Amino acid sequence: MNVGVFVFQWLHVIFAIFWFGSSMAMNFIFIPALNRLPLDKQREIGSHLGAVAERVLNVVGPVVIVLGVIRGTVFGPIQSLDALTSTYGVTWLIALIAALATYLWAKVQIEPALARMNAIPIDQALDADGRPSPAMLAAIGVVKRNAMLELLGFLVVFTCMMLLRFGY
């Protein structure tokens, strides 16, 4: 067994689990729980949660991508551009592009959408009856759509990783 391959593979997988798992936990656990709180509490807790998540995931995402490149090239079968025409190479390239796109999607779509949503003043975010205003509902819709598209990116990467593991 090559210790270098083992270490890079282990780090790549553990950081990928962290990155993908964080997105899943945010979408299916934390955000639904926050939605049960009053808007001012949602923003207070959400801003702290978001600041920590952004700081950590700005490191974890690129680390996963770099480790994947090293794992596929230095410690893997992608030793030349010709290798990218093999089944493995094409699958690896799709995974790389999807991982980069997923990371960039969070940076250029999700983060700004969250900032726009949180910039809506509370008196304009809620109607007189306490329900979200049309502007707030629209902003929430954009954030939810962008988050679901991020998960789709993760599913593409995850599927490619499974295919690579089984030699496709």
C-alpha positions in Angstrom: 0.0 0.0 0.0 1.3 3.5 -0.9 1.1 5.6 2.2 1.0 8.8 0.2 -2.1 7.7 -1.8 -3.8 6.5 1.4 -3.2 9.9 3.1 -4.3 12.0 0.2 -7.4 9.8 -0.4 -8.3 9.9 3.3 -7.9 13.7 3.5 -9.8 14.1 0.3 -12.7 12.0 1.4 -12.9 13.4 5.0 -12.9 17.0 3.7 -15.4 16.2 1.0 -17.7 14.6 3.6 -17.4 17.8 5.7 -18.2 20.1 2.7 -21.1 18.1 1.3 -22.4 17.2 4.8 -22.3 20.9 5.8 -24.5 21.8 2.9 -26.9 19.0 3.6 -27.1 19.9 7.3 -27.7 23.6 6.5 -30.4 22.8 4.0 -32.3 20.1 5.9 -31.6 20.8 9.6 -30.4 24.3 10.5 -32.4 26.4 8.0 -35.7 24.6 8.8 -35.0 25.0 12.5 -34.2 28.7 12.1 -37.4 29.2 10.2 -39.4 28.5 13.3 -37.9 31.5 15.1 -38.9 35.2 14.8 -37.2 37.0 12.0 -34.9 39.0 14.3 -33.7 35.8 16.0 -33.3 34.1 12.6 -31.0 36.9 11.4 -29.0 37.0 14.7 -28.4 33.3 14.8 -28.1 32.9 11.0 -25.5 35.6 10.7 -23.3 34.0 13.3 -23.8 30.5 11.8 -23.2 31.9 8.3 -20.0 33.7 9.3 -18.5 30.6 10.7 -19.6 28.4 7.8 -18.2 30.8 5.3 -14.9 31.1 7.0 -14.5 27.3 7.3 -16.0 26.3 3.9 -13.8 28.9 2.1 -10.9 26.6 3.2 -12.6 23.2 3.0 -14.0 23.5 -0.5 -10.7 24.5 -2.2 -8.8 21.9 -0.1 -11.2 19.1 -1.4 -10.6 20.3 -5.0 -6.8 20.5 -4.7 -6.6 17.1 -3.0 -8.8 15.7 -5.8 -6.5 17.1 -8.5 -3.5 15.7 -6.7 -5.2 12.3 -6.1 -6.1 12.0 -9.8 -2.8 13.2 -11.2 0.2 12.7 -8.9 -1.3 9.6 -7.2 -3.7 8.6 -10.0 -4.0 7.6 -13.6 -4.2 11.2 -15.1 -0.5 11.4 -16.1 -1.0 13.2 -19.4 -3.7 15.1 -21.3 -4.3 11.9 -23.3 -5.5 10.2 -20.1 -8.4 12.7 -20.0 -9.9 10.9 -23.0 -10.2 7.6 -21.1 -13.5 6.8 -19.3 -11.7 7.4 -16.0 -10.3 10.7 -17.3 -13.7 12.0 -18.6 -15.4 11.1 -15.3 -12.6 12.7 -13.3 -12.8 15.9 -15.5 -16.6 16.1 -15.0 -16.1 15.7 -11.3 -13.5 18.4 -11.2 -15.6 20.8 -13.3 -18.7 20.1 -11.1 -16.7 20.6 -7.9 -15.3 23.9 -9.1 -18.8 25.0 -10.4 -20.4 24.0 -7.1 -17.8 26.0 -5.0 -18.1 29.0 -7.3 -21.9 28.8 -7.3 -21.9 29.2 -3.5 -19.6 32.2 -3.8 -21.3 34.1 -6.6 -25.0 33.0 -6.2 -25.8 31.8 -2.7 -23.7 34.2 -0.6 -25.0 37.3 -2.5 -28.6 36.0 -2.4 -28.3 35.6 1.4 -26.9 39.1 1.7 -29.7 40.6 -0.4 -32.3 38.7 1.7 -30.8 39.8 5.0 -30.6 43.4 3.8 -34.4 43.7 3.6 -35.3 45.7 6.7 -37.5 43.8 9.2 -40.3 46.3 8.8 -40.3 45.6 5.0 -39.7 41.8 5.4 -42.9 41.2 7.2 -46.5 42.1 6.4 -48.8 43.6 9.0 -50.0 40.1 9.9 -46.4 39.0 10.6 -46.0 36.8 7.5 -43.2 37.3 5.1 -43.8 40.1 2.6 -43.8 39.4 -1.2 -40.2 40.9 -1.4 -39.1 38.6 1.4 -40.8 35.5 -0.1 -39.1 36.3 -3.4 -35.7 36.6 -1.7 -36.2 33.4 0.2 -37.2 31.6 -3.0 -34.0 32.7 -4.7 -31.9 31.4 -1.8 -33.8 28.1 -1.7 -33.4 27.6 -5.4 -29.7 28.4 -5.3 -29.1 26.0 -2.4 -30.9 23.2 -4.1 -28.8 23.8 -7.3 -25.7 23.6 -5.1 -26.9 20.2 -3.8 -27.4 19.1 -7.4 -23.7 20.0 -8.0 -22.7 17.9 -5.0 -24.7 15.0 -6.3 -23.0 15.2 -9.7 -19.6 15.2 -7.9 -20.6 12.4 -5.6 -21.9 10.2 -8.5 -18.6 10.7 -10.4 -16.6 9.7 -7.3 -18.7 6.5 -7.0 -18.1 5.8 -10.7 -14.4 6.4 -10.3 -14.2 4.1 -7.3 -15.7 1.3 -9.4 -13.5 1.9 -12.4 -15.7 3.9 -14.7 
